[in-house]
Amino acid sequence: MARPSITFELGGGEWVPERGSVGYMGMTKFGPVDFLITADALTELLNPGLDAIDPELALETFTEFEADIHRIARLEFVKRLGGEPPILITAADVDAR
């Protein structure tokens, strides 16, 4: 079985206030790649009917949906052929899942 081009470990998210996002890292054979998932994308995962979530709830949501977020990030990484880090996961990416 082929190894994925990027892998993730659970439990690595942290709030990035200047970006209004949770940051986390993926690992490729060439080294680490930074990712961000916006608070809007996390809101979409938690409850699309909410207007917004605060940083604490964003981190809780990241933890709850981390496996799904990593799956989406892996697909986006491949689709974008890596791209320039950090790779930003938005609500549109979450909607496409």
N, C-alpha and C positions, 0 to 999 in steps of 0.2 A: 504494500500500500504506500502511495506517495505521501511524503510529509508535506503539510500545508506550507505555503510560502511565508506565512506569518503566524506566530503563536502568541497566546496571551496567558497570563496567570491570574487567577482570581484574587481579588482583594487589593488592587493597586490604584483605585481611583482617589483623586483629591480635587477639591474645589479650586478653580482658577478664577478669582474674582474679576480680574481685568478682562476676561473673556466671557464671563457669565456661563461657564461650562465646567464639566468635570473632565479632568485630564487623566489619561492612563497611557500605558506603554505596551507596545507589541514588540516582539523580537523576531528578526529575520536572520538569515545566515550572515548578513552583512552588518548586523548590529541592531540597536534599538530604534524604534520609530514611534514618535509621539502622536497621540490621538486626542481629540477633544470631542465631547458630545454636549451639545447645547442644552440649556435648561428647557428650552421649548421642545426639543426632541425627547427629553426625559418626561416632560409633562404629557406628551403624546403617548408614551408608553404607559404611564401611570393611569391617566384619565383624560382623554381628549377633550372632555367638557370643561376642564379647569382652564383658567386664564393663564396662570403662572404658578411656579413653585419657588420656595426660598432655598438657599444653599443647603440647609440641613436636610430638607426633604429631597432635594436633588441627589445628595449623597446616599440617602436611604434607598431611593429609587434606583440609582446606579447599582447598588449592592443587590437589590431584589432582582433586577433584570440583567445582571452582568453577563451571564452566558448568552443571552439574546443579543446584547450589545456587541459582544465579541464576534458573534456570528455575522452581524450586520457590518462591523468594521472589517472583518476578513473579506467579505464580498466587495466592499467599497475599495479596499486596498488593491485587490486584484483588478477591479473594474478601472481604477485610476492608474494602474501600472505603477503603483507606489506613490508617485506624486511628491510634492514638496511638503514636508512635515511642518506643523502638525496637520494631520488629516482631520478635517472637521466633519462630524456626523451631525446632520441637521434633522429637523422634523420631517422634511421631504424624504430623507433616506429611511426614516423609521416607517413612514406611510407606505413605502414601497415594499416593506417586508411582507 
